[in-house]
Amino acid sequence: MTWFRALKETSRSGLAVERKRLEPLIALRAAAGLGITIGLCLWTLGPEAAASSAFGAFQAAIATFQRSWRPRPQLALVSGASLAVSTFLGYLTIPYLPLFLLLLAAWAFMAGLSWAAGPTTGLIASSNVAMMLVTVTLPTSVADAALHASTMVVGGLIQAALILLIPVRPWGRQRDALADALAAEADYARRLRHNPVAPFDPLPLMEARAAATITSRQARNRPAELHGARGLAERIRPVLASLADPAVGVPAEGPQRDRARELLGAAADTLDAAARAIRRGRAVRVPPAADAAFRTPDTGSILHGAPYRAATRLGRLLREVVETAGGEAKAKGDGRPAVHLRRPSLLSLAPLVLATMRDELRHRSSPITRHAIRATVVACLGYLLGSALPLGHGYWAPLAAVMVMRPDFSQTYSRAVARFAGTLVGVTAATGVLQLTGPDPGVSGALAVLSAALMYLLMRTGQFVTQACTSAYVVFLLGMGGEQWTQTVPERVLLTLLGGVLAMVAYAVYPAWETPRLRSYLADWLLAQGRYAAAVVRHYAEPDGRRAPDVREAVLLSRAARAAWHTAVAQAAGEPVRHRGLSLIAADDAEDALTQLGRVAMLMEAHLPERDAAAVPPAARLADALRKATQAGARAVRERRAPDWAPVREALDAPDWADAEDTVVHRSGRLLLRHLTELSEALDPDPSPLLFNGPTNLGGPGNPAPR
C-alpha cells in the first residue's frame, strides 16, 4: 500500500460515523455525575476549582466506558485519583521548565508503556498526561493545587457512587459476551448444515472467557445463568464439528446426512434461544420442533457408531445449556462444585503489569517500547514548540499529540485526522454558542455537561464525533473559568494541527510496522497448533478420559496465537510498507492450512477415548513427532524456509500401525500431515510480484476479518 493510499484510508476511517447501539441511561448517569460535581464545586469553591473537578469526573466516566471486565467503580476511582496525583506533581514542577519537562517525559513514557497492560490502562494513562497539561494551569498556589487535586478525587468518587447507587443493566457486558458466544455457536451449526468443514472464529469464546474471569467478590453476586454456560459452549463446538464432518461423522450424502442436518438446525435454534434468554435475563423458550428433534427415538435407528455418540452427547449438552440459561446452576460432571475463573485484584495485578512493562523494555523493537519513546519525544517537543509560538495555551499541541498516538499506524493516523476535524467543528460551534450566551459560569457549566452527555452517548459511533463533543466540552469548561472566546478558536485549531502533525511524523520517522513481523506471528501460530495437535494425539496413546487440562491449555494458547496473527494482518493491511517475506497468496494459503490443522485436532478432541478405552501405542510416537516437527517448522517459517514434515510422515508409516490403521487417530494423523504439507507448499518462494499489501481472507466464507 502506498503512502497516498494509506493516508486516504486512515483519513476515511477517522472521519467515519458508524451506527452503533447507544446506551442512553449509562450516558445520562455519567453526565449526572459530572453535573453534580461541577454544581457542588461551583457553589462552594468557585469556577476554577469546578473546572478541575470537572476534568476528574469527566475522565472517570470515560474510563468506565472502556472495554474492561473490571467493576466500573474501580475504574472511576483509579482514574480520578491518578489524575489528581498527576496534576499536583505537575503544578509543583511547572515553574521550573527543565523539571516539568522531566516529569512530562517520565509520565509520557510510562503512559506509553502502560499499553502493554491493555487498551483500557493505556487510555487512562494517556488521558492523565493530556489532562495534566491543562489542569496544571488552573491553580495559583500549592494549597490551591492540593485543593484542585482533591476535587478531582471527589469527581471520581461521585461517579463511582452513582454506579453503585444507580446500577444500569448490571452484568450487562458479561451477559452480552456469553450470549454472543452462544449465538456464534448457533451460526456455526447452521453453516455446518451446508458446509461440513465450515470455519469457526473462536473470538466470541475468547471474549466470553475473559468476561467469566472474575474476582471472588464478584463470584458471590454473579447471576446463576452466567455460571457454566460458557464451559458448555466450549464443549459443544467440537461435537458439532464431529457430527458434520464426513471424515469422522456422517457420510456426505444419504439419510444419515439428512438426519445430521436436522439435528444441527435444532441445535442452532436451541442455542439461539439460550442466547436470547441470557442477554435479556428471561426464561428460555426452546422451539418445540428443536426440542422434539433430540427426543425422537428415530436417531438411534439412523445414526450408528461415532455419529450416534456425537448426536447423543450434543443433546445432553444442549439440555445442560438450557438448564443453565434458565438460572439453574450446575455442578461439574465429576460431582464437585463448579469454580470460577479467578481475576486478580488491582493490587495483586500491579506487579504483573510492571513485569509486563519490564519485558517490553527489554525488546527495543517492541511496538509498545517504540510507542513509549515516540510519546515521550512528541510530548516534550510539542510542549516546547507550543510554548514558543505566540498563540498562548501551548499545552494544546502536546495534549492533541498524546491523545492521538497509539502503538499502531492506522489508529494513530486516523485519530490525528479525526482530532483535527473534530476540534475544528467542536471549537467553532462552542465558541459561537458562547458568543450568544455570554460568559456566565453557570450557563457555561451547563453547556459543558450537555457536551459531555453527547460525547458519552455517541462515543461508540466514531472518533470524529467524539472529538467534536470533547472539544466543545473543554471550550465551555474553560469559558466557565473566565477565558474569552477570542482565546479559543485560532490557537486551539492551529495547535491541534501541530500536535497531530507531530504524532504522524513521529510514527513515520520511528515506526513499528507489523508487516515485517507477519512470519513471526505465523510461526507462533504453527507452534501453538502443533502443541495442540500433539496433546490431543498423546491422549489416544494414554487414555485419561475427557478431562485433559493439557489439551485445554493448548487450545487457549492456539486461540491467542490465532488472534495475534489476525490482529497483525489487519494492522499490516493499512500500512504503507511492502515486505518480500510473505506474499498475499502465501498468507491466504498458509492461514487456510493452519485453520484446517486446528479443525482436525478439534475433531480428534471430540472423540478423546475414555479412561478404560484401549490405548493406541503408536500415537505416542506420532505426538512426539508432531511436537518436534512443528518446533522445527516454526524456526523454518521465521527463517523464510519451507518446513519439512519427514518426522511426521515416518511416524505415520511405522509398521506398528498395522492393527490401528482404521482408528480415528491414524486417519486424523494423515489429515494433519496433509495440511502441514499444504503449509509448506504455501510458503515456498513465490515468484509472483503481488506482495502482501492488503487484507487476507481471515478464516474463509462466513468468517469476515475482525476489525
Salt bridges, closest charged atoms under 4 A:
GLU9 OE2 - ARG12 NH1 3.95
GLU18 OE1 - LYS20 NZ 3.57
ASP144 OD1 - HIS148 NE2 3.25
ASP176 OD2 - ARG21 NH2 3.07
ASP176 OD1 - ARG169 NH2 2.77
ASP176 OD1 - ARG279 NH1 3.44
ASP180 OD1 - ARG279 NH2 2.96
ASP187 OD2 - ARG191 NE 2.94
ASP201 OD1 - ARG562 NH1 2.88
GLU207 OE1 - ARG67 NH2 3.08
GLU225 OE2 - ARG175 NH2 2.62
GLU234 OE2 - ARG230 NH1 3.76
GLU234 OE2 - ARG552 NH2 3.04
GLU234 OE1 - ARG559 NH2 2.67
ASP245 OD2 - ARG599 NH1 2.23
ASP258 OD1 - ARG261 NH1 3.34
GLU262 OE1 - ARG259 NH1 2.72
ASP269 OD1 - ARG190 NH2 2.99
ASP272 OD2 - ARG190 NH1 2.74
ASP291 OD2 - ARG295 NE 2.88
GLU323 OE1 - LYS330 NZ 3.07
ASP334 OD2 - ARG336 NE 2.87
ASP334 OD2 - ARG547 NH1 3.81
ASP359 OD1 - ARG362 NH1 3.57
GLU483 OE1 - HIS393 NE2 3.71
GLU483 OE1 - ARG492 NH2 3.26
GLU491 OE2 - HIS393 NE2 3.70
GLU491 OE2 - ARG492 NH1 2.88
GLU514 OE1 - ARG517 NE 3.56
ASP524 OD1 - ARG638 NH2 2.28
GLU542 OE2 - ARG538 NH1 3.73
ASP544 OD1 - ARG611 NH1 2.77
ASP550 OD1 - HIS539 NE2 2.89
GLU553 OE2 - ARG531 NH2 3.35
GLU591 OE2 - HIS566 NE2 3.44
GLU610 OE2 - ARG546 NE 3.21
ASP624 OD1 - ARG538 NH2 2.22
ASP624 OD1 - ARG627 NH2 3.86
GLU639 OE1 - ARG641 NH2 2.70
ASP653 OD1 - ARG670 NH2 2.70
ASP656 OD2 - ARG621 NH2 2.92
ASP662 OD1 - ARG667 NH1 3.46
GLU678 OE1 - HIS675 ND1 3.21
